[in-house]
């Protein structure tokens, strides 16, 4: 049990003291993604899973300004009670400011854990020494973890990549630092920083980390179906799975994985249910006082990936959704399609998706997406 200022909850991180628990009941985590995993998307996925997502995490938040007025009213920090257990992910390169920001978040927001980001590959973060940039400076990462840990009473977790590039894979060194500095759970994305999101994630490296770890390790990368989820859980000694882009293709995936682990028969999502999802998603944005056009942009973001599960492939429907000029016209496209004879011959099958990068990939390739 973890006591917070607002309530007492049963925290999934209780498996830290009992690793056998994780092998019997692995958890799923909705990977934090900037510009995606805000309250509407998190609440949508959690609702569709029947509240069976193990952990929810905020979009990452910079601590470069420290705490106090620099973090107050940051939209990324908002979360709802039903999202618990909930963690706030922070990034930066200054140990003191990271600690100051973490302390302010714990004191004023009372999340259930704080996560340190050592995995973001984008140049504006990694290029300035934050995110995956810390993998080029492990002493700095160790200092950040030490200072943040000293400032907190909450659990501290860490998310990282395999290393900076193929020639500098140092995830085992990162694991050792994490364990020494009091990290209580490590999530490993099976790609390097330079690799970005190209190629397939290297799960053999993730498995190697998990097999050597004294703390629970969550694997992240290319979980796109119940089949791939169960394959990873059966093959590698991970405590659970972190799912990012796969959730955009199939927001029901967390619930489907939970069903499989509970030995329930697989459920199918009808085309009507799939397309009706957008109205519920839109309602969550309205609650957040989002402008109609901002909400429309997020509807299109989801539609671009979710529509790839429509079978047979319907380019006309996808094009109409992505070119809609208002929420009203977006929903008119959906209503018109569902009322048409074509809908009767159409199904939603996200398992037809072979990869997340829009091209056939069947091997691990450390091709560069970002400059070194």
C-alpha beads as a LAMMPS data file, in Angstrom:
LAMMPS data file: protein, C-alpha beads

372 atoms
371 bonds

1 atom types
1 bond types

-500.0 500.0 xlo xhi
-500.0 500.0 ylo yhi
-500.0 500.0 zlo zhi

Masses

1 110.0

Atoms # bond

1 1 1 0.000 0.000 0.000
2 1 1 1.286 3.449 -0.861
3 1 1 -0.023 6.387 1.121
4 1 1 -0.671 9.656 -0.699
5 1 1 -2.123 12.915 0.471
6 1 1 -5.434 12.238 -1.218
7 1 1 -6.027 8.526 -0.854
8 1 1 -4.565 5.119 -0.232
9 1 1 -4.109 2.836 -3.205
10 1 1 -2.740 -0.562 -4.023
11 1 1 0.291 0.251 -6.132
12 1 1 1.433 -2.139 -8.889
13 1 1 4.988 -1.331 -7.851
14 1 1 4.325 -3.562 -4.844
15 1 1 5.790 -6.306 -7.031
16 1 1 9.181 -4.698 -6.405
17 1 1 9.431 -6.731 -3.215
18 1 1 8.163 -9.920 -4.834
19 1 1 9.567 -10.642 -8.289
20 1 1 7.625 -13.910 -8.503
21 1 1 4.455 -11.828 -8.615
22 1 1 5.579 -10.172 -11.802
23 1 1 6.203 -13.487 -13.510
24 1 1 2.655 -14.580 -12.734
25 1 1 0.919 -11.294 -13.407
26 1 1 2.910 -9.103 -15.795
27 1 1 1.730 -5.538 -16.127
28 1 1 1.186 -3.345 -19.154
29 1 1 2.206 0.304 -19.313
30 1 1 0.994 2.967 -21.713
31 1 1 4.292 4.434 -22.894
32 1 1 4.522 8.195 -22.451
33 1 1 4.565 9.891 -25.859
34 1 1 4.811 13.653 -26.296
35 1 1 1.781 15.014 -28.090
36 1 1 -0.119 11.739 -27.677
37 1 1 -0.534 10.472 -24.125
38 1 1 -2.357 13.427 -22.628
39 1 1 -5.389 12.905 -20.348
40 1 1 -7.872 12.257 -23.202
41 1 1 -5.794 9.471 -24.758
42 1 1 -4.823 7.926 -21.427
43 1 1 -8.423 7.942 -20.246
44 1 1 -9.597 6.470 -23.533
45 1 1 -7.158 3.550 -23.396
46 1 1 -7.868 2.956 -19.719
47 1 1 -11.612 2.935 -20.303
48 1 1 -11.289 0.474 -23.186
49 1 1 -9.156 -1.809 -21.021
50 1 1 -11.751 -1.754 -18.234
51 1 1 -9.154 -0.123 -15.990
52 1 1 -6.638 -2.924 -16.465
53 1 1 -3.602 -0.933 -17.572
54 1 1 -0.923 -1.493 -14.934
55 1 1 0.674 1.961 -15.007
56 1 1 -0.105 5.259 -16.692
57 1 1 2.580 7.896 -17.164
58 1 1 2.427 11.576 -18.119
59 1 1 3.918 13.121 -21.207
60 1 1 7.444 14.092 -20.273
61 1 1 7.987 17.430 -18.547
62 1 1 11.161 19.527 -18.606
63 1 1 12.697 20.488 -15.283
64 1 1 15.192 22.918 -16.852
65 1 1 13.483 25.741 -14.995
66 1 1 13.419 23.869 -11.700
67 1 1 10.133 23.662 -9.785
68 1 1 7.596 26.203 -8.547
69 1 1 6.377 28.681 -11.167
70 1 1 8.149 26.773 -13.935
71 1 1 5.935 23.711 -13.417
72 1 1 2.750 25.270 -12.083
73 1 1 -0.187 24.893 -14.479
74 1 1 1.761 22.717 -16.940
75 1 1 -0.931 20.846 -18.869
76 1 1 1.253 17.718 -19.049
77 1 1 0.951 17.323 -15.273
78 1 1 -2.819 17.038 -15.097
79 1 1 -4.267 13.630 -14.302
80 1 1 -7.510 12.162 -12.949
81 1 1 -8.070 9.921 -9.894
82 1 1 -9.131 6.985 -12.061
83 1 1 -5.725 7.054 -13.753
84 1 1 -3.941 5.955 -10.601
85 1 1 -1.425 4.468 -10.195
86 1 1 0.013 7.374 -12.146
87 1 1 3.564 8.550 -12.681
88 1 1 5.027 11.834 -13.863
89 1 1 7.983 11.542 -16.250
90 1 1 10.566 14.318 -16.107
91 1 1 13.618 15.114 -18.207
92 1 1 16.599 17.446 -18.060
93 1 1 20.368 17.462 -17.629
94 1 1 20.845 19.408 -14.403
95 1 1 20.789 17.142 -11.317
96 1 1 19.763 19.896 -8.891
97 1 1 16.965 21.171 -11.100
98 1 1 15.743 17.630 -11.738
99 1 1 15.597 17.056 -7.983
100 1 1 13.896 20.396 -7.392
101 1 1 11.278 19.660 -10.043
102 1 1 10.661 16.132 -8.722
103 1 1 10.204 17.437 -5.176
104 1 1 7.750 20.113 -6.308
105 1 1 5.728 17.546 -8.256
106 1 1 5.580 15.168 -5.302
107 1 1 4.599 17.935 -2.884
108 1 1 1.947 19.621 -5.014
109 1 1 0.538 16.846 -7.216
110 1 1 1.074 13.618 -5.257
111 1 1 1.520 11.213 -8.175
112 1 1 2.374 7.620 -7.331
113 1 1 5.913 7.620 -8.734
114 1 1 8.404 9.799 -10.589
115 1 1 10.060 8.524 -13.768
116 1 1 13.343 9.821 -15.187
117 1 1 13.515 9.995 -18.981
118 1 1 16.799 8.757 -20.460
119 1 1 15.256 7.629 -23.713
120 1 1 13.832 10.518 -25.732
121 1 1 15.801 10.594 -29.033
122 1 1 14.671 13.893 -30.564
123 1 1 17.449 16.445 -31.163
124 1 1 15.887 19.245 -29.100
125 1 1 16.096 16.956 -26.035
126 1 1 18.895 14.441 -26.611
127 1 1 21.062 16.970 -28.423
128 1 1 21.036 19.176 -25.322
129 1 1 22.061 16.386 -22.999
130 1 1 18.632 15.341 -21.735
131 1 1 16.639 12.220 -22.543
132 1 1 18.760 9.714 -24.458
133 1 1 21.585 12.269 -24.360
134 1 1 22.245 11.047 -20.805
135 1 1 23.392 7.735 -22.268
136 1 1 26.470 9.558 -23.545
137 1 1 27.172 10.828 -20.023
138 1 1 26.420 8.060 -17.529
139 1 1 28.099 9.875 -14.607
140 1 1 25.607 12.708 -15.124
141 1 1 22.750 10.196 -15.226
142 1 1 23.998 8.697 -11.968
143 1 1 24.140 12.148 -10.384
144 1 1 20.595 12.927 -11.522
145 1 1 19.270 9.678 -10.093
146 1 1 21.116 10.237 -6.810
147 1 1 19.800 13.780 -6.361
148 1 1 16.228 12.961 -7.379
149 1 1 16.168 9.922 -5.100
150 1 1 17.336 12.022 -2.123
151 1 1 14.519 14.504 -2.739
152 1 1 11.693 11.950 -2.938
153 1 1 9.646 9.728 -0.688
154 1 1 7.851 8.338 -3.767
155 1 1 9.240 5.454 -5.855
156 1 1 11.624 6.498 -8.646
157 1 1 11.663 4.689 -11.988
158 1 1 13.816 5.086 -15.090
159 1 1 13.238 4.692 -18.812
160 1 1 16.191 4.308 -21.154
161 1 1 17.329 3.025 -24.546
162 1 1 20.025 0.493 -25.342
163 1 1 22.618 3.219 -25.790
164 1 1 23.516 6.128 -28.032
165 1 1 24.318 4.096 -31.151
166 1 1 25.176 0.571 -32.258
167 1 1 28.824 1.012 -31.269
168 1 1 27.942 2.331 -27.819
169 1 1 25.319 0.024 -26.349
170 1 1 25.670 0.562 -22.599
171 1 1 22.311 -0.494 -21.226
172 1 1 23.911 -2.968 -18.798
173 1 1 25.984 -0.143 -17.349
174 1 1 22.795 1.920 -17.124
175 1 1 21.118 -0.939 -15.265
176 1 1 23.955 -1.095 -12.744
177 1 1 23.766 2.648 -12.148
178 1 1 19.981 2.461 -11.781
179 1 1 20.225 -0.279 -9.170
180 1 1 22.976 1.524 -7.256
181 1 1 21.025 4.794 -7.150
182 1 1 17.721 3.383 -5.936
183 1 1 15.689 3.049 -9.144
184 1 1 12.822 0.673 -8.376
185 1 1 11.748 -0.215 -11.903
186 1 1 13.528 0.095 -15.264
187 1 1 11.846 0.329 -18.664
188 1 1 14.091 -0.478 -21.620
189 1 1 13.241 0.590 -25.169
190 1 1 15.055 -1.865 -27.407
191 1 1 16.507 0.686 -29.810
192 1 1 19.450 3.077 -29.698
193 1 1 19.089 6.839 -29.763
194 1 1 20.539 7.141 -33.285
195 1 1 18.239 4.349 -34.458
196 1 1 15.237 6.404 -33.342
197 1 1 12.233 4.331 -34.345
198 1 1 13.793 2.648 -37.389
199 1 1 13.956 -1.100 -37.731
200 1 1 12.783 -3.550 -35.125
201 1 1 13.519 -3.300 -31.422
202 1 1 16.240 -5.655 -30.173
203 1 1 14.422 -7.761 -27.605
204 1 1 17.413 -10.004 -27.025
205 1 1 19.101 -7.000 -25.404
206 1 1 15.973 -6.310 -23.357
207 1 1 15.941 -9.944 -22.261
208 1 1 19.611 -9.788 -21.317
209 1 1 18.968 -6.766 -19.108
210 1 1 15.956 -8.414 -17.473
211 1 1 17.872 -11.617 -16.785
212 1 1 20.670 -9.736 -15.011
213 1 1 18.525 -7.206 -13.159
214 1 1 17.784 -7.171 -9.448
215 1 1 14.848 -4.837 -10.088
216 1 1 11.809 -5.387 -12.341
217 1 1 12.416 -4.600 -16.011
218 1 1 9.678 -3.571 -18.434
219 1 1 10.272 -4.208 -22.141
220 1 1 9.305 -1.623 -24.765
221 1 1 9.259 -1.860 -28.550
222 1 1 7.064 -3.250 -31.341
223 1 1 4.200 -4.609 -29.232
224 1 1 1.420 -4.405 -31.804
225 1 1 -0.871 -7.328 -30.963
226 1 1 -1.802 -9.871 -28.311
227 1 1 0.344 -12.350 -30.216
228 1 1 3.482 -10.227 -30.054
229 1 1 2.790 -9.387 -26.399
230 1 1 2.511 -13.025 -25.368
231 1 1 5.563 -13.952 -27.429
232 1 1 7.679 -11.401 -25.563
233 1 1 6.319 -12.387 -22.153
234 1 1 6.921 -16.073 -22.820
235 1 1 10.416 -15.652 -24.252
236 1 1 11.940 -12.960 -22.048
237 1 1 12.028 -12.584 -18.228
238 1 1 10.447 -9.128 -18.210
239 1 1 8.049 -7.911 -15.540
240 1 1 5.738 -6.419 -18.138
241 1 1 5.343 -4.563 -21.392
242 1 1 5.294 -0.885 -22.285
243 1 1 3.195 -0.118 -25.358
244 1 1 3.436 3.129 -27.299
245 1 1 2.638 3.477 -30.996
246 1 1 0.827 0.143 -30.971
247 1 1 -1.867 1.770 -28.814
248 1 1 -2.599 4.286 -31.577
249 1 1 -3.237 1.445 -34.003
250 1 1 -5.310 -0.442 -31.465
251 1 1 -6.445 1.390 -28.294
252 1 1 -8.181 -1.840 -27.176
253 1 1 -4.862 -3.697 -27.025
254 1 1 -4.367 -3.371 -23.260
255 1 1 -7.738 -4.940 -22.555
256 1 1 -7.133 -7.670 -25.105
257 1 1 -3.800 -8.546 -23.492
258 1 1 -5.461 -8.577 -20.066
259 1 1 -8.153 -10.915 -21.419
260 1 1 -5.496 -13.266 -22.770
261 1 1 -3.628 -13.307 -19.461
262 1 1 -6.919 -13.995 -17.688
263 1 1 -7.551 -16.830 -20.182
264 1 1 -10.669 -15.192 -21.536
265 1 1 -11.669 -15.782 -25.175
266 1 1 -10.369 -13.139 -27.594
267 1 1 -12.778 -10.338 -28.406
268 1 1 -13.296 -8.818 -31.820
269 1 1 -13.862 -5.139 -32.453
270 1 1 -16.525 -4.407 -35.064
271 1 1 -16.051 -1.648 -37.628
272 1 1 -18.970 0.154 -35.996
273 1 1 -17.301 0.034 -32.593
274 1 1 -13.950 1.063 -34.043
275 1 1 -15.266 4.143 -35.808
276 1 1 -17.662 5.129 -33.032
277 1 1 -14.650 5.410 -30.757
278 1 1 -13.848 8.850 -32.161
279 1 1 -16.912 10.475 -30.650
280 1 1 -15.921 9.272 -27.195
281 1 1 -12.381 10.514 -27.769
282 1 1 -13.707 13.906 -28.837
283 1 1 -15.787 14.159 -25.654
284 1 1 -12.639 13.767 -23.564
285 1 1 -11.087 16.745 -25.349
286 1 1 -14.164 18.873 -24.762
287 1 1 -13.869 18.142 -21.034
288 1 1 -10.312 19.515 -21.264
289 1 1 -11.625 22.728 -22.895
290 1 1 -9.682 21.950 -26.069
291 1 1 -10.604 24.023 -29.095
292 1 1 -12.556 22.122 -31.782
293 1 1 -9.638 22.416 -34.205
294 1 1 -7.115 21.095 -31.703
295 1 1 -9.434 18.187 -30.983
296 1 1 -9.818 17.592 -34.724
297 1 1 -6.059 17.368 -35.100
298 1 1 -5.902 14.667 -32.455
299 1 1 -8.815 12.801 -34.032
300 1 1 -6.874 12.740 -37.287
301 1 1 -3.722 11.594 -35.501
302 1 1 -5.592 8.560 -34.202
303 1 1 -7.443 7.994 -37.471
304 1 1 -4.201 7.886 -39.471
305 1 1 -3.018 4.818 -37.564
306 1 1 -6.258 3.160 -36.497
307 1 1 -7.546 3.189 -40.090
308 1 1 -4.726 0.823 -41.099
309 1 1 -6.705 -1.915 -39.352
310 1 1 -9.690 -1.476 -41.668
311 1 1 -10.080 -4.544 -43.858
312 1 1 -10.335 -4.460 -46.778
313 1 1 -8.166 -1.331 -46.930
314 1 1 -10.329 1.716 -47.624
315 1 1 -8.190 4.604 -48.826
316 1 1 -11.240 6.730 -49.642
317 1 1 -12.479 6.597 -46.042
318 1 1 -9.036 7.331 -44.631
319 1 1 -8.511 10.242 -47.001
320 1 1 -11.900 11.726 -46.162
321 1 1 -11.181 11.543 -42.437
322 1 1 -7.749 13.094 -42.740
323 1 1 -8.973 15.964 -44.914
324 1 1 -12.072 16.823 -42.867
325 1 1 -12.143 20.540 -42.114
326 1 1 -14.119 20.432 -38.879
327 1 1 -15.162 17.924 -36.205
328 1 1 -18.686 17.999 -37.657
329 1 1 -17.469 17.015 -41.118
330 1 1 -15.193 14.348 -39.592
331 1 1 -18.143 12.713 -37.881
332 1 1 -20.294 13.101 -40.993
333 1 1 -17.741 11.014 -42.880
334 1 1 -17.983 8.286 -40.244
335 1 1 -21.786 8.312 -40.092
336 1 1 -22.072 8.227 -43.864
337 1 1 -19.687 5.297 -44.123
338 1 1 -21.413 3.284 -41.387
339 1 1 -24.776 3.824 -43.137
340 1 1 -23.400 2.607 -46.466
341 1 1 -23.520 -0.972 -47.847
342 1 1 -19.714 -0.977 -47.873
343 1 1 -19.635 -0.989 -44.081
344 1 1 -21.400 -4.348 -44.030
345 1 1 -18.446 -5.890 -45.856
346 1 1 -15.796 -4.131 -43.784
347 1 1 -14.124 -5.264 -40.584
348 1 1 -11.611 -3.863 -38.141
349 1 1 -8.589 -6.093 -37.765
350 1 1 -5.562 -4.315 -36.300
351 1 1 -3.648 -7.603 -36.381
352 1 1 -3.212 -7.117 -40.119
353 1 1 -0.593 -4.516 -39.182
354 1 1 2.875 -5.998 -39.735
355 1 1 4.965 -3.179 -38.295
356 1 1 4.784 0.349 -36.936
357 1 1 6.880 2.170 -39.526
358 1 1 4.703 1.829 -42.612
359 1 1 7.043 -0.560 -44.405
360 1 1 7.912 -4.218 -44.243
361 1 1 10.477 -4.887 -41.537
362 1 1 11.473 -8.363 -40.479
363 1 1 14.914 -7.885 -38.968
364 1 1 16.813 -5.719 -36.514
365 1 1 18.467 -2.898 -38.426
366 1 1 20.430 -0.195 -36.635
367 1 1 19.836 2.293 -39.416
368 1 1 20.205 5.906 -38.377
369 1 1 17.130 8.095 -38.035
370 1 1 19.010 10.826 -36.201
371 1 1 22.518 12.169 -36.667
372 1 1 25.139 11.162 -34.150

Bonds

1 1 1 2
2 1 2 3
3 1 3 4
4 1 4 5
5 1 5 6
6 1 6 7
7 1 7 8
8 1 8 9
9 1 9 10
10 1 10 11
11 1 11 12
12 1 12 13
13 1 13 14
14 1 14 15
15 1 15 16
16 1 16 17
17 1 17 18
18 1 18 19
19 1 19 20
20 1 20 21
21 1 21 22
22 1 22 23
23 1 23 24
24 1 24 25
25 1 25 26
26 1 26 27
27 1 27 28
28 1 28 29
29 1 29 30
30 1 30 31
31 1 31 32
32 1 32 33
33 1 33 34
34 1 34 35
35 1 35 36
36 1 36 37
37 1 37 38
38 1 38 39
39 1 39 40
40 1 40 41
41 1 41 42
42 1 42 43
43 1 43 44
44 1 44 45
45 1 45 46
46 1 46 47
47 1 47 48
48 1 48 49
49 1 49 50
50 1 50 51
51 1 51 52
52 1 52 53
53 1 53 54
54 1 54 55
55 1 55 56
56 1 56 57
57 1 57 58
58 1 58 59
59 1 59 60
60 1 60 61
61 1 61 62
62 1 62 63
63 1 63 64
64 1 64 65
65 1 65 66
66 1 66 67
67 1 67 68
68 1 68 69
69 1 69 70
70 1 70 71
71 1 71 72
72 1 72 73
73 1 73 74
74 1 74 75
75 1 75 76
76 1 76 77
77 1 77 78
78 1 78 79
79 1 79 80
80 1 80 81
81 1 81 82
82 1 82 83
83 1 83 84
84 1 84 85
85 1 85 86
86 1 86 87
87 1 87 88
88 1 88 89
89 1 89 90
90 1 90 91
91 1 91 92
92 1 92 93
93 1 93 94
94 1 94 95
95 1 95 96
96 1 96 97
97 1 97 98
98 1 98 99
99 1 99 100
100 1 100 101
101 1 101 102
102 1 102 103
103 1 103 104
104 1 104 105
105 1 105 106
106 1 106 107
107 1 107 108
108 1 108 109
109 1 109 110
110 1 110 111
111 1 111 112
112 1 112 113
113 1 113 114
114 1 114 115
115 1 115 116
116 1 116 117
117 1 117 118
118 1 118 119
119 1 119 120
120 1 120 121
121 1 121 122
122 1 122 123
123 1 123 124
124 1 124 125
125 1 125 126
126 1 126 127
127 1 127 128
128 1 128 129
129 1 129 130
130 1 130 131
131 1 131 132
132 1 132 133
133 1 133 134
134 1 134 135
135 1 135 136
136 1 136 137
137 1 137 138
138 1 138 139
139 1 139 140
140 1 140 141
141 1 141 142
142 1 142 143
143 1 143 144
144 1 144 145
145 1 145 146
146 1 146 147
147 1 147 148
148 1 148 149
149 1 149 150
150 1 150 151
151 1 151 152
152 1 152 153
153 1 153 154
154 1 154 155
155 1 155 156
156 1 156 157
157 1 157 158
158 1 158 159
159 1 159 160
160 1 160 161
161 1 161 162
162 1 162 163
163 1 163 164
164 1 164 165
165 1 165 166
166 1 166 167
167 1 167 168
168 1 168 169
169 1 169 170
170 1 170 171
171 1 171 172
172 1 172 173
173 1 173 174
174 1 174 175
175 1 175 176
176 1 176 177
177 1 177 178
178 1 178 179
179 1 179 180
180 1 180 181
181 1 181 182
182 1 182 183
183 1 183 184
184 1 184 185
185 1 185 186
186 1 186 187
187 1 187 188
188 1 188 189
189 1 189 190
190 1 190 191
191 1 191 192
192 1 192 193
193 1 193 194
194 1 194 195
195 1 195 196
196 1 196 197
197 1 197 198
198 1 198 199
199 1 199 200
200 1 200 201
201 1 201 202
202 1 202 203
203 1 203 204
204 1 204 205
205 1 205 206
206 1 206 207
207 1 207 208
208 1 208 209
209 1 209 210
210 1 210 211
211 1 211 212
212 1 212 213
213 1 213 214
214 1 214 215
215 1 215 216
216 1 216 217
217 1 217 218
218 1 218 219
219 1 219 220
220 1 220 221
221 1 221 222
222 1 222 223
223 1 223 224
224 1 224 225
225 1 225 226
226 1 226 227
227 1 227 228
228 1 228 229
229 1 229 230
230 1 230 231
231 1 231 232
232 1 232 233
233 1 233 234
234 1 234 235
235 1 235 236
236 1 236 237
237 1 237 238
238 1 238 239
239 1 239 240
240 1 240 241
241 1 241 242
242 1 242 243
243 1 243 244
244 1 244 245
245 1 245 246
246 1 246 247
247 1 247 248
248 1 248 249
249 1 249 250
250 1 250 251
251 1 251 252
252 1 252 253
253 1 253 254
254 1 254 255
255 1 255 256
256 1 256 257
257 1 257 258
258 1 258 259
259 1 259 260
260 1 260 261
261 1 261 262
262 1 262 263
263 1 263 264
264 1 264 265
265 1 265 266
266 1 266 267
267 1 267 268
268 1 268 269
269 1 269 270
270 1 270 271
271 1 271 272
272 1 272 273
273 1 273 274
274 1 274 275
275 1 275 276
276 1 276 277
277 1 277 278
278 1 278 279
279 1 279 280
280 1 280 281
281 1 281 282
282 1 282 283
283 1 283 284
284 1 284 285
285 1 285 286
286 1 286 287
287 1 287 288
288 1 288 289
289 1 289 290
290 1 290 291
291 1 291 292
292 1 292 293
293 1 293 294
294 1 294 295
295 1 295 296
296 1 296 297
297 1 297 298
298 1 298 299
299 1 299 300
300 1 300 301
301 1 301 302
302 1 302 303
303 1 303 304
304 1 304 305
305 1 305 306
306 1 306 307
307 1 307 308
308 1 308 309
309 1 309 310
310 1 310 311
311 1 311 312
312 1 312 313
313 1 313 314
314 1 314 315
315 1 315 316
316 1 316 317
317 1 317 318
318 1 318 319
319 1 319 320
320 1 320 321
321 1 321 322
322 1 322 323
323 1 323 324
324 1 324 325
325 1 325 326
326 1 326 327
327 1 327 328
328 1 328 329
329 1 329 330
330 1 330 331
331 1 331 332
332 1 332 333
333 1 333 334
334 1 334 335
335 1 335 336
336 1 336 337
337 1 337 338
338 1 338 339
339 1 339 340
340 1 340 341
341 1 341 342
342 1 342 343
343 1 343 344
344 1 344 345
345 1 345 346
346 1 346 347
347 1 347 348
348 1 348 349
349 1 349 350
350 1 350 351
351 1 351 352
352 1 352 353
353 1 353 354
354 1 354 355
355 1 355 356
356 1 356 357
357 1 357 358
358 1 358 359
359 1 359 360
360 1 360 361
361 1 361 362
362 1 362 363
363 1 363 364
364 1 364 365
365 1 365 366
366 1 366 367
367 1 367 368
368 1 368 369
369 1 369 370
370 1 370 371
371 1 371 372
